[in-house]
Amino acid sequence: MEDYILEGNISVKAALLANKRCIHKIYVDKKKKDRDTAFIIRKAKEKKIPIETHTREEIDEYAQGKTHGGMIAFCGERSYQKLSDCIMNDDCFLCILEGIEDPFNFGHVLRSLYAAGCDGVIIPPRNWTTAAGVVAKSSAGASEYLSMIIADDMEALLTEMKNNDIHLIAAERKDAVNLYEYTFPKRVCIAIGGEMRGLSKIVAQACDQNVFIPYANDFKNAMSASSSATIFAFELLRQRMIKK
């Protein structure tokens, strides 16, 4: 059984609390005595997860870098969810992410979406497990908490969303309305593509509305996926907070 390594207190703590992957064992720097570490050790013991103390140098041998802060976890692959698991809220908020190749950028997007209250992220089939540590760290643990749906059949997923009254909005400039003049529907899925590849044809054609981010200057290039996700997600959150 292959292990995937999560590094640092934030990532390990998120994996412990999210319960979306099996943690086989945790290595802790024998000199590490802070309160957050004590909490993680206590939770790990409650779950009967083996904990080993090692020197910082010994932990370095397993980690990708030296920013692990003296804690790593050896984990299994995370679990993924079904669309039906993520649309139970009356005002569900989903996001389709396509064309994002870099695990750091992917993690940054997930961090913003989770902070803004996203109920689930839909992603194309891809083996992100080998980059689990990078994604968890760059997302500040959000990748462990967020529900994720693998779109093995994107067309079927899009149909299921339509059947559940979920409106599909594309972050796209062509034939689009201004984000700050747009009112988000109660049940919504925002589709965001990477800067280079954008959205797939099947997703773009299924969208109910294209929405663009207005610029202050005459700038011809696209925002990064991370920036777009942050702006869209928090504008949706702003509108919902006003309604409350």
CYANA upper distance limits for C-alpha pairs under 8 A (distance plus 0.5 A):
  1 MET  CA     76 GLY  CA      8.45
  2 GLU  CA     76 GLY  CA      7.47
  3 ASP  CA     74 PHE  CA      5.96
  3 ASP  CA     75 CYS  CA      5.76
  3 ASP  CA     76 GLY  CA      6.05
  3 ASP  CA     77 GLU  CA      8.46
  4 TYR  CA     74 PHE  CA      6.14
  4 TYR  CA     75 CYS  CA      5.53
  4 TYR  CA     76 GLY  CA      6.52
  4 TYR  CA     77 GLU  CA      7.64
  4 TYR  CA    129 THR  CA      7.71
  4 TYR  CA    130 THR  CA      7.26
  4 TYR  CA    132 ALA  CA      7.33
  4 TYR  CA    133 GLY  CA      7.82
  5 ILE  CA     63 ALA  CA      7.85
  5 ILE  CA     72 ILE  CA      7.03
  5 ILE  CA     73 ALA  CA      6.05
  5 ILE  CA     74 PHE  CA      5.27
  5 ILE  CA     75 CYS  CA      6.56
  5 ILE  CA    132 ALA  CA      7.80
  5 ILE  CA    133 GLY  CA      6.27
  6 LEU  CA     11 SER  CA      6.58
  6 LEU  CA     12 VAL  CA      6.63
  6 LEU  CA     72 ILE  CA      6.07
  6 LEU  CA     73 ALA  CA      5.67
  6 LEU  CA     74 PHE  CA      7.17
  6 LEU  CA     75 CYS  CA      7.79
  6 LEU  CA    132 ALA  CA      7.36
  6 LEU  CA    133 GLY  CA      4.91
  6 LEU  CA    134 VAL  CA      8.41
  6 LEU  CA    136 ALA  CA      7.58
  6 LEU  CA    137 LYS  CA      8.29
  7 GLU  CA     11 SER  CA      6.60
  7 GLU  CA     12 VAL  CA      7.08
  7 GLU  CA     63 ALA  CA      7.47
  7 GLU  CA     67 THR  CA      8.42
  7 GLU  CA     68 HIS  CA      5.40
  7 GLU  CA     69 GLY  CA      8.37
  7 GLU  CA     71 MET  CA      6.63
  7 GLU  CA     72 ILE  CA      4.97
  7 GLU  CA     73 ALA  CA      7.07
  7 GLU  CA    133 GLY  CA      6.65
  7 GLU  CA    137 LYS  CA      7.59
  8 GLY  CA     12 VAL  CA      6.69
  8 GLY  CA     67 THR  CA      7.85
  8 GLY  CA     68 HIS  CA      4.83
  8 GLY  CA     69 GLY  CA      6.00
  8 GLY  CA     70 GLY  CA      7.41
  8 GLY  CA     71 MET  CA      5.67
  8 GLY  CA     72 ILE  CA      6.47
  8 GLY  CA    137 LYS  CA      8.07
  9 ASN  CA     13 LYS  CA      6.28
  9 ASN  CA     36 ASP  CA      7.82
  9 ASN  CA     37 THR  CA      7.43
  9 ASN  CA     40 ILE  CA      8.34
  9 ASN  CA     68 HIS  CA      8.22
  9 ASN  CA     69 GLY  CA      7.73
  9 ASN  CA     71 MET  CA      6.75
  9 ASN  CA     72 ILE  CA      8.36
 10 ILE  CA     14 ALA  CA      6.59
 10 ILE  CA    137 LYS  CA      7.98
 10 ILE  CA    140 ALA  CA      6.78
 10 ILE  CA    141 GLY  CA      6.41
 11 SER  CA     15 ALA  CA      6.77
 11 SER  CA    133 GLY  CA      8.30
 11 SER  CA    136 ALA  CA      6.11
 11 SER  CA    137 LYS  CA      6.39
 11 SER  CA    140 ALA  CA      7.07
 11 SER  CA    141 GLY  CA      5.25
 11 SER  CA    144 GLU  CA      8.29
 12 VAL  CA     16 LEU  CA      6.74
 12 VAL  CA     40 ILE  CA      8.30
 12 VAL  CA     71 MET  CA      8.28
 12 VAL  CA     72 ILE  CA      7.35
 12 VAL  CA     73 ALA  CA      6.64
 12 VAL  CA    141 GLY  CA      8.44
 13 LYS  CA     17 LEU  CA      6.72
 13 LYS  CA     40 ILE  CA      6.54
 13 LYS  CA    141 GLY  CA      8.39
 14 ALA  CA     18 ALA  CA      6.27
 14 ALA  CA    141 GLY  CA      5.74
 14 ALA  CA    142 ALA  CA      7.98
 14 ALA  CA    144 GLU  CA      6.41
 14 ALA  CA    145 TYR  CA      7.25
 15 ALA  CA     19 ASN  CA      6.72
 15 ALA  CA     20 LYS  CA      7.40
 15 ALA  CA     21 ARG  CA      7.30
 15 ALA  CA     23 ILE  CA      8.26
 15 ALA  CA    141 GLY  CA      8.03
 15 ALA  CA    144 GLU  CA      6.14
 15 ALA  CA    145 TYR  CA      8.17
 16 LEU  CA     23 ILE  CA      8.09
 16 LEU  CA     40 ILE  CA      8.28
 16 LEU  CA     43 LYS  CA      7.82
 16 LEU  CA     44 ALA  CA      7.72
 18 ALA  CA    144 GLU  CA      6.53
 18 ALA  CA    145 TYR  CA      5.64
 20 LYS  CA     78 ARG  CA      5.85
 20 LYS  CA     79 SER  CA      5.80
 20 LYS  CA     80 TYR  CA      8.34
 20 LYS  CA    144 GLU  CA      7.23
 20 LYS  CA    145 TYR  CA      8.16
 21 ARG  CA     75 CYS  CA      7.33
 21 ARG  CA     76 GLY  CA      6.43
 21 ARG  CA     77 GLU  CA      6.46
 21 ARG  CA     78 ARG  CA      4.72
 21 ARG  CA     79 SER  CA      6.50
 22 CYS  CA     75 CYS  CA      6.18
 22 CYS  CA     76 GLY  CA      5.70
 22 CYS  CA     77 GLU  CA      7.85
 22 CYS  CA     78 ARG  CA      7.87
 23 ILE  CA     49 ILE  CA      7.36
 23 ILE  CA     73 ALA  CA      7.24
 23 ILE  CA     74 PHE  CA      6.50
 23 ILE  CA     75 CYS  CA      4.80
 23 ILE  CA     76 GLY  CA      6.83
 24 HIS  CA     49 ILE  CA      6.87
 24 HIS  CA     50 PRO  CA      7.58
 24 HIS  CA     73 ALA  CA      8.01
 24 HIS  CA     74 PHE  CA      6.04
 24 HIS  CA     75 CYS  CA      5.96
 24 HIS  CA     76 GLY  CA      7.74
 25 LYS  CA     49 ILE  CA      6.17
 25 LYS  CA     50 PRO  CA      5.30
 25 LYS  CA     51 ILE  CA      6.34
 25 LYS  CA     52 GLU  CA      8.16
 25 LYS  CA     73 ALA  CA      6.40
 25 LYS  CA     74 PHE  CA      5.92
 25 LYS  CA     75 CYS  CA      7.84
 26 ILE  CA     49 ILE  CA      7.87
 26 ILE  CA     50 PRO  CA      6.85
 26 ILE  CA     51 ILE  CA      5.34
 26 ILE  CA     52 GLU  CA      6.76
 26 ILE  CA     71 MET  CA      7.76
 26 ILE  CA     72 ILE  CA      6.34
 26 ILE  CA     73 ALA  CA      4.84
 26 ILE  CA     74 PHE  CA      6.74
 27 TYR  CA     51 ILE  CA      6.43
 27 TYR  CA     52 GLU  CA      5.39
 27 TYR  CA     53 THR  CA      6.23
 27 TYR  CA     54 HIS  CA      7.14
 27 TYR  CA     59 ILE  CA      7.61
 27 TYR  CA     70 GLY  CA      8.38
 27 TYR  CA     71 MET  CA      6.18
 27 TYR  CA     72 ILE  CA      5.87
 27 TYR  CA     73 ALA  CA      6.79
 28 VAL  CA     32 LYS  CA      7.57
 28 VAL  CA     51 ILE  CA      7.76
 28 VAL  CA     52 GLU  CA      6.70
 28 VAL  CA     53 THR  CA      5.32
 28 VAL  CA     54 HIS  CA      6.59
 28 VAL  CA     59 ILE  CA      8.35
 28 VAL  CA     70 GLY  CA      6.17
 28 VAL  CA     71 MET  CA      5.12
 28 VAL  CA     72 ILE  CA      7.30
 29 ASP  CA     53 THR  CA      6.10
 29 ASP  CA     54 HIS  CA      5.63
 29 ASP  CA     55 THR  CA      5.87
 29 ASP  CA     56 ARG  CA      6.03
 29 ASP  CA     59 ILE  CA      7.87
 29 ASP  CA     70 GLY  CA      5.15
 29 ASP  CA     71 MET  CA      6.80
 30 LYS  CA     53 THR  CA      5.43
 30 LYS  CA     54 HIS  CA      5.95
 30 LYS  CA     55 THR  CA      6.49
 30 LYS  CA     56 ARG  CA      8.40
 31 LYS  CA     55 THR  CA      8.24
 32 LYS  CA     37 THR  CA      7.61
 32 LYS  CA     70 GLY  CA      7.36
 33 LYS  CA     37 THR  CA      6.97
 33 LYS  CA     38 ALA  CA      7.37
 34 ASP  CA     38 ALA  CA      6.93
 35 ARG  CA     39 PHE  CA      6.78
 36 ASP  CA     40 ILE  CA      6.84
 37 THR  CA     41 ILE  CA      6.66
 38 ALA  CA     42 ARG  CA      6.62
 39 PHE  CA     43 LYS  CA      6.70
 40 ILE  CA     44 ALA  CA      6.52
 41 ILE  CA     45 LYS  CA      6.64
 41 ILE  CA     51 ILE  CA      7.92
 42 ARG  CA     46 GLU  CA      6.82
 43 LYS  CA     47 LYS  CA      6.92
 44 ALA  CA     48 LYS  CA      6.57
 44 ALA  CA     49 ILE  CA      5.59
 44 ALA  CA     50 PRO  CA      7.95
 44 ALA  CA     51 ILE  CA      8.06
 45 LYS  CA     49 ILE  CA      6.27
 45 LYS  CA     50 PRO  CA      7.86
 45 LYS  CA     51 ILE  CA      8.38
 54 HIS  CA     58 GLU  CA      6.59
 54 HIS  CA     59 ILE  CA      7.07
 55 THR  CA     59 ILE  CA      6.98
 56 ARG  CA     60 ASP  CA      6.67
 56 ARG  CA     70 GLY  CA      6.43
 57 GLU  CA     61 GLU  CA      7.26
 58 GLU  CA     62 TYR  CA      8.00
 59 ILE  CA     63 ALA  CA      6.92
 59 ILE  CA     70 GLY  CA      7.40
 59 ILE  CA     71 MET  CA      8.06
 59 ILE  CA     72 ILE  CA      8.00
 60 ASP  CA     64 GLN  CA      8.19
 60 ASP  CA     65 GLY  CA      7.48
 60 ASP  CA     66 LYS  CA      6.67
 63 ALA  CA     68 HIS  CA      7.60
 63 ALA  CA     72 ILE  CA      7.83
 68 HIS  CA     72 ILE  CA      7.27
 77 GLU  CA    129 THR  CA      6.81
 78 ARG  CA    129 THR  CA      8.23
 78 ARG  CA    144 GLU  CA      8.50
 80 TYR  CA    147 SER  CA      7.41
 80 TYR  CA    148 MET  CA      5.92
 80 TYR  CA    149 ILE  CA      6.21
 80 TYR  CA    150 ILE  CA      7.48
 81 GLN  CA     85 ASP  CA      6.93
 81 GLN  CA     86 CYS  CA      8.29
 81 GLN  CA    147 SER  CA      6.67
 81 GLN  CA    148 MET  CA      6.18
 81 GLN  CA    149 ILE  CA      5.65
 81 GLN  CA    150 ILE  CA      8.28
 82 LYS  CA     86 CYS  CA      7.64
 82 LYS  CA    149 ILE  CA      6.34
 83 LEU  CA     87 ILE  CA      7.10
 83 LEU  CA    120 GLY  CA      8.50
 83 LEU  CA    149 ILE  CA      7.01
 83 LEU  CA    157 LEU  CA      8.06
 84 SER  CA     88 MET  CA      7.56
 86 CYS  CA     92 CYS  CA      7.92
 86 CYS  CA     94 LEU  CA      8.37
 86 CYS  CA    119 ASP  CA      6.21
 86 CYS  CA    120 GLY  CA      6.21
 86 CYS  CA    147 SER  CA      7.75
 87 ILE  CA     92 CYS  CA      5.99
 87 ILE  CA     93 PHE  CA      8.39
 87 ILE  CA    119 ASP  CA      7.96
 88 MET  CA     92 CYS  CA      7.55
 90 ASP  CA    186 LYS  CA      7.82
 90 ASP  CA    187 ARG  CA      7.35
 91 ASP  CA    186 LYS  CA      5.41
 91 ASP  CA    187 ARG  CA      5.35
 91 ASP  CA    188 VAL  CA      8.16
 92 CYS  CA    118 CYS  CA      8.29
 92 CYS  CA    119 ASP  CA      6.81
 92 CYS  CA    186 LYS  CA      7.77
 92 CYS  CA    187 ARG  CA      5.55
 92 CYS  CA    188 VAL  CA      6.99
 93 PHE  CA    117 GLY  CA      7.95
 93 PHE  CA    118 CYS  CA      5.70
 93 PHE  CA    119 ASP  CA      5.91
 93 PHE  CA    120 GLY  CA      7.65
 93 PHE  CA    187 ARG  CA      6.72
 93 PHE  CA    188 VAL  CA      5.76
 93 PHE  CA    189 CYS  CA      6.30
 93 PHE  CA    190 ILE  CA      8.42
 94 LEU  CA    118 CYS  CA      6.33
 94 LEU  CA    119 ASP  CA      6.16
 94 LEU  CA    120 GLY  CA      5.53
 94 LEU  CA    121 VAL  CA      6.34
 94 LEU  CA    122 ILE  CA      8.00
 94 LEU  CA    188 VAL  CA      6.80
 94 LEU  CA    189 CYS  CA      4.86
 94 LEU  CA    190 ILE  CA      6.90
 95 CYS  CA    118 CYS  CA      7.82
 95 CYS  CA    120 GLY  CA      7.07
 95 CYS  CA    121 VAL  CA      5.41
 95 CYS  CA    122 ILE  CA      6.58
 95 CYS  CA    189 CYS  CA      5.52
 95 CYS  CA    190 ILE  CA      5.18
 95 CYS  CA    191 ALA  CA      6.18
 95 CYS  CA    192 ILE  CA      7.90
 96 ILE  CA    121 VAL  CA      6.37
 96 ILE  CA    122 ILE  CA      5.13
 96 ILE  CA    123 ILE  CA      6.57
 96 ILE  CA    189 CYS  CA      7.45
 96 ILE  CA    190 ILE  CA      6.67
 96 ILE  CA    191 ALA  CA      5.01
 96 ILE  CA    192 ILE  CA      6.61
 97 LEU  CA    121 VAL  CA      7.62
 97 LEU  CA    122 ILE  CA      6.75
 97 LEU  CA    123 ILE  CA      5.90
 97 LEU  CA    124 PRO  CA      8.24
 97 LEU  CA    191 ALA  CA      6.67
 97 LEU  CA    192 ILE  CA      5.71
 97 LEU  CA    193 GLY  CA      6.41
 97 LEU  CA    194 GLY  CA      8.36
 98 GLU  CA    123 ILE  CA      6.91
 98 GLU  CA    124 PRO  CA      7.20
 98 GLU  CA    191 ALA  CA      8.41
 98 GLU  CA    192 ILE  CA      6.98
 98 GLU  CA    193 GLY  CA      5.26
 98 GLU  CA    194 GLY  CA      6.72
 98 GLU  CA    198 GLY  CA      7.37
 98 GLU  CA    199 LEU  CA      6.37
 98 GLU  CA    200 SER  CA      7.81
 99 GLY  CA    193 GLY  CA      5.98
 99 GLY  CA    194 GLY  CA      5.01
 99 GLY  CA    195 GLU  CA      8.21
 99 GLY  CA    196 MET  CA      7.87
 99 GLY  CA    197 ARG  CA      5.89
 99 GLY  CA    198 GLY  CA      6.44
 99 GLY  CA    199 LEU  CA      7.38
100 ILE  CA    105 ASN  CA      7.69
100 ILE  CA    106 PHE  CA      6.79
100 ILE  CA    193 GLY  CA      7.46
100 ILE  CA    194 GLY  CA      5.33
100 ILE  CA    195 GLU  CA      8.45
100 ILE  CA    225 ALA  CA      7.98
101 GLU  CA    105 ASN  CA      8.32
101 GLU  CA    106 PHE  CA      7.94
101 GLU  CA    194 GLY  CA      8.33
102 ASP  CA    106 PHE  CA      6.68
103 PRO  CA    107 GLY  CA      6.52
103 PRO  CA    128 TRP  CA      8.27
103 PRO  CA    131 ALA  CA      7.04
103 PRO  CA    134 VAL  CA      6.84
103 PRO  CA    135 VAL  CA      5.95
104 PHE  CA    108 HIS  CA      6.78
104 PHE  CA    134 VAL  CA      6.86
104 PHE  CA    135 VAL  CA      6.46
104 PHE  CA    138 SER  CA      6.08
104 PHE  CA    139 SER  CA      8.43
105 ASN  CA    109 VAL  CA      6.74
105 ASN  CA    138 SER  CA      8.30
105 ASN  CA    225 ALA  CA      8.09
105 ASN  CA    226 SER  CA      6.87
106 PHE  CA    110 LEU  CA      6.84
106 PHE  CA    135 VAL  CA      7.16
106 PHE  CA    139 SER  CA      8.42
106 PHE  CA    226 SER  CA      8.08
107 GLY  CA    111 ARG  CA      6.71
107 GLY  CA    134 VAL  CA      8.05
107 GLY  CA    135 VAL  CA      5.02
107 GLY  CA    136 ALA  CA      7.06
107 GLY  CA    137 LYS  CA      7.93
107 GLY  CA    138 SER  CA      5.38
107 GLY  CA    139 SER  CA      4.69
107 GLY  CA    140 ALA  CA      8.45
107 GLY  CA    142 ALA  CA      8.36
107 GLY  CA    143 SER  CA      7.28
108 HIS  CA    112 SER  CA      7.07
108 HIS  CA    138 SER  CA      6.26
108 HIS  CA    139 SER  CA      5.60
108 HIS  CA    226 SER  CA      6.45
109 VAL  CA    113 LEU  CA      6.77
109 VAL  CA    139 SER  CA      7.92
109 VAL  CA    225 ALA  CA      7.45
109 VAL  CA    226 SER  CA      5.10
109 VAL  CA    227 SER  CA      8.34
109 VAL  CA    229 ALA  CA      6.65
109 VAL  CA    230 THR  CA      7.67
110 LEU  CA    114 TYR  CA      6.49
110 LEU  CA    139 SER  CA      6.40
110 LEU  CA    142 ALA  CA      6.67
110 LEU  CA    143 SER  CA      6.53
110 LEU  CA    146 LEU  CA      8.16
111 ARG  CA    115 ALA  CA      6.70
111 ARG  CA    138 SER  CA      8.29
111 ARG  CA    139 SER  CA      4.99
111 ARG  CA    140 ALA  CA      7.05
111 ARG  CA    141 GLY  CA      8.19
111 ARG  CA    142 ALA  CA      5.71
111 ARG  CA    143 SER  CA      7.68
112 SER  CA    116 ALA  CA      6.69
112 SER  CA    226 SER  CA      8.22
112 SER  CA    229 ALA  CA      7.42
112 SER  CA    230 THR  CA      5.82
112 SER  CA    233 ALA  CA      7.92
113 LEU  CA    117 GLY  CA      6.91
113 LEU  CA    118 CYS  CA      5.81
113 LEU  CA    229 ALA  CA      7.36
113 LEU  CA    230 THR  CA      7.32
113 LEU  CA    233 ALA  CA      6.71
114 TYR  CA    118 CYS  CA      5.80
114 TYR  CA    119 ASP  CA      8.31
114 TYR  CA    142 ALA  CA      6.57
114 TYR  CA    145 TYR  CA      8.40
114 TYR  CA    146 LEU  CA      6.83
116 ALA  CA    233 ALA  CA      6.30
116 ALA  CA    234 PHE  CA      6.23
116 ALA  CA    237 LEU  CA      6.60
117 GLY  CA    237 LEU  CA      7.99
118 CYS  CA    146 LEU  CA      8.28
118 CYS  CA    233 ALA  CA      8.31
119 ASP  CA    146 LEU  CA      7.71
119 ASP  CA    147 SER  CA      7.17
120 GLY  CA    146 LEU  CA      6.77
120 GLY  CA    147 SER  CA      5.19
120 GLY  CA    148 MET  CA      6.02
120 GLY  CA    149 ILE  CA      7.60
121 VAL  CA    146 LEU  CA      7.85
121 VAL  CA    147 SER  CA      6.86
121 VAL  CA    148 MET  CA      5.32
121 VAL  CA    149 ILE  CA      6.58
122 ILE  CA    148 MET  CA      6.40
122 ILE  CA    149 ILE  CA      5.20
122 ILE  CA    150 ILE  CA      6.49
122 ILE  CA    151 ALA  CA      6.85
123 ILE  CA    148 MET  CA      7.84
123 ILE  CA    149 ILE  CA      6.79
123 ILE  CA    150 ILE  CA      5.79
123 ILE  CA    151 ALA  CA      6.31
124 PRO  CA    150 ILE  CA      6.28
124 PRO  CA    151 ALA  CA      5.46
124 PRO  CA    152 ASP  CA      7.22
124 PRO  CA    154 MET  CA      8.21
125 PRO  CA    150 ILE  CA      6.26
125 PRO  CA    151 ALA  CA      6.69
125 PRO  CA    152 ASP  CA      6.53
128 TRP  CA    132 ALA  CA      6.71
131 ALA  CA    135 VAL  CA      6.66
132 ALA  CA    136 ALA  CA      6.43
133 GLY  CA    137 LYS  CA      6.58
134 VAL  CA    138 SER  CA      6.53
135 VAL  CA    139 SER  CA      6.43
135 VAL  CA    143 SER  CA      7.22
136 ALA  CA    140 ALA  CA      6.58
136 ALA  CA    141 GLY  CA      5.37
136 ALA  CA    142 ALA  CA      7.30
136 ALA  CA    143 SER  CA      5.98
136 ALA  CA    144 GLU  CA      7.19
137 LYS  CA    141 GLY  CA      6.64
139 SER  CA    143 SER  CA      6.52
141 GLY  CA    145 TYR  CA      7.47
142 ALA  CA    146 LEU  CA      6.48
151 ALA  CA    157 LEU  CA      7.42
153 ASP  CA    157 LEU  CA      6.93
154 MET  CA    158 LEU  CA      6.62
154 MET  CA    202 ILE  CA      8.36
154 MET  CA    203 VAL  CA      8.35
155 GLU  CA    159 THR  CA      6.78
155 GLU  CA    202 ILE  CA      7.55
156 ALA  CA    160 GLU  CA      6.68
157 LEU  CA    161 MET  CA      6.72
158 LEU  CA    162 LYS  CA      6.81
158 LEU  CA    203 VAL  CA      8.25
158 LEU  CA    206 ALA  CA      7.84
159 THR  CA    163 ASN  CA      6.68
160 GLU  CA    164 ASN  CA      6.84
161 MET  CA    165 ASP  CA      6.98
161 MET  CA    166 ILE  CA      5.70
161 MET  CA    167 HIS  CA      8.13
162 LYS  CA    166 ILE  CA      5.98
162 LYS  CA    167 HIS  CA      7.39
165 ASP  CA    187 ARG  CA      7.28
166 ILE  CA    187 ARG  CA      5.37
166 ILE  CA    188 VAL  CA      5.59
166 ILE  CA    189 CYS  CA      7.08
167 HIS  CA    185 PRO  CA      7.34
167 HIS  CA    187 ARG  CA      6.73
167 HIS  CA    188 VAL  CA      5.23
167 HIS  CA    189 CYS  CA      6.56
167 HIS  CA    207 CYS  CA      8.20
167 HIS  CA    208 ASP  CA      6.88
168 LEU  CA    188 VAL  CA      6.49
168 LEU  CA    189 CYS  CA      5.36
168 LEU  CA    190 ILE  CA      6.50
168 LEU  CA    191 ALA  CA      7.54
168 LEU  CA    206 ALA  CA      7.79
168 LEU  CA    207 CYS  CA      5.38
168 LEU  CA    208 ASP  CA      5.91
168 LEU  CA    209 GLN  CA      7.45
169 ILE  CA    188 VAL  CA      7.67
169 ILE  CA    189 CYS  CA      6.56
169 ILE  CA    190 ILE  CA      5.28
169 ILE  CA    191 ALA  CA      6.46
169 ILE  CA    207 CYS  CA      6.08
169 ILE  CA    208 ASP  CA      6.48
169 ILE  CA    209 GLN  CA      5.62
169 ILE  CA    210 ASN  CA      6.35
169 ILE  CA    211 VAL  CA      7.43
170 ALA  CA    190 ILE  CA      6.29
170 ALA  CA    191 ALA  CA      5.20
170 ALA  CA    192 ILE  CA      6.89
170 ALA  CA    204 ALA  CA      7.47
170 ALA  CA    207 CYS  CA      6.65
170 ALA  CA    208 ASP  CA      8.48
170 ALA  CA    209 GLN  CA      6.86
170 ALA  CA    210 ASN  CA      5.25
170 ALA  CA    211 VAL  CA      6.57
171 ALA  CA    190 ILE  CA      7.61
171 ALA  CA    191 ALA  CA      6.67
171 ALA  CA    192 ILE  CA      6.03
171 ALA  CA    193 GLY  CA      8.17
171 ALA  CA    210 ASN  CA      6.60
171 ALA  CA    211 VAL  CA      5.82
171 ALA  CA    212 PHE  CA      6.34
171 ALA  CA    213 ILE  CA      8.38
171 ALA  CA    228 SER  CA      7.98
172 GLU  CA    176 ALA  CA      7.15
172 GLU  CA    210 ASN  CA      5.86
172 GLU  CA    211 VAL  CA      6.18
172 GLU  CA    212 PHE  CA      6.00
173 ARG  CA    210 ASN  CA      7.33
173 ARG  CA    211 VAL  CA      6.99
173 ARG  CA    212 PHE  CA      5.39
173 ARG  CA    213 ILE  CA      8.32
174 LYS  CA    210 ASN  CA      7.57
175 ASP  CA    210 ASN  CA      7.02
176 ALA  CA    209 GLN  CA      7.51
176 ALA  CA    210 ASN  CA      4.95
176 ALA  CA    211 VAL  CA      5.23
176 ALA  CA    212 PHE  CA      6.37
177 VAL  CA    181 GLU  CA      7.70
177 VAL  CA    182 TYR  CA      7.32
177 VAL  CA    209 GLN  CA      8.48
177 VAL  CA    210 ASN  CA      7.00
177 VAL  CA    211 VAL  CA      5.36
177 VAL  CA    212 PHE  CA      6.57
178 ASN  CA    182 TYR  CA      6.78
178 ASN  CA    211 VAL  CA      6.39
178 ASN  CA    212 PHE  CA      5.81
178 ASN  CA    213 ILE  CA      6.82
178 ASN  CA    214 PRO  CA      6.91
179 LEU  CA    211 VAL  CA      6.10
179 LEU  CA    212 PHE  CA      6.06
179 LEU  CA    213 ILE  CA      6.07
179 LEU  CA    214 PRO  CA      7.75
179 LEU  CA    232 PHE  CA      8.24
180 TYR  CA    213 ILE  CA      8.39
180 TYR  CA    235 GLU  CA      8.45
182 TYR  CA    211 VAL  CA      8.28
183 THR  CA    239 GLN  CA      8.15
184 PHE  CA    188 VAL  CA      7.68
184 PHE  CA    236 LEU  CA      7.07
184 PHE  CA    239 GLN  CA      8.24
190 ILE  CA    232 PHE  CA      8.47
191 ALA  CA    199 LEU  CA      8.05
191 ALA  CA    203 VAL  CA      8.20
192 ILE  CA    198 GLY  CA      7.91
192 ILE  CA    199 LEU  CA      7.27
192 ILE  CA    225 ALA  CA      7.21
192 ILE  CA    228 SER  CA      8.01
192 ILE  CA    229 ALA  CA      7.45
193 GLY  CA    197 ARG  CA      7.34
193 GLY  CA    198 GLY  CA      4.50
193 GLY  CA    199 LEU  CA      5.11
193 GLY  CA    225 ALA  CA      7.02
194 GLY  CA    198 GLY  CA      5.34
194 GLY  CA    199 LEU  CA      7.86
194 GLY  CA    224 SER  CA      7.59
194 GLY  CA    225 ALA  CA      5.89
195 GLU  CA    222 ALA  CA      6.78
195 GLU  CA    223 MET  CA      7.61
195 GLU  CA    224 SER  CA      6.41
195 GLU  CA    225 ALA  CA      6.93
199 LEU  CA    203 VAL  CA      6.94
199 LEU  CA    204 ALA  CA      6.56
200 SER  CA    204 ALA  CA      6.66
201 LYS  CA    205 GLN  CA      6.49
202 ILE  CA    206 ALA  CA      6.82
203 VAL  CA    207 CYS  CA      6.99
213 ILE  CA    228 SER  CA      8.35
215 TYR  CA    219 PHE  CA      7.54
223 MET  CA    227 SER  CA      6.60
223 MET  CA    228 SER  CA      6.50
224 SER  CA    228 SER  CA      6.65
225 ALA  CA    229 ALA  CA      6.45
226 SER  CA    230 THR  CA      6.69
227 SER  CA    231 ILE  CA      6.69
228 SER  CA    232 PHE  CA      6.57
229 ALA  CA    233 ALA  CA      6.32
230 THR  CA    234 PHE  CA      6.52
231 ILE  CA    235 GLU  CA      6.58
232 PHE  CA    236 LEU  CA      6.75
233 ALA  CA    237 LEU  CA      6.76
234 PHE  CA    238 ARG  CA      6.43
235 GLU  CA    239 GLN  CA      6.75
236 LEU  CA    240 ARG  CA      6.81
237 LEU  CA    241 MET  CA      6.60
238 ARG  CA    242 ILE  CA      6.79
239 GLN  CA    243 LYS  CA      6.97
240 ARG  CA    244 LYS  CA      6.97
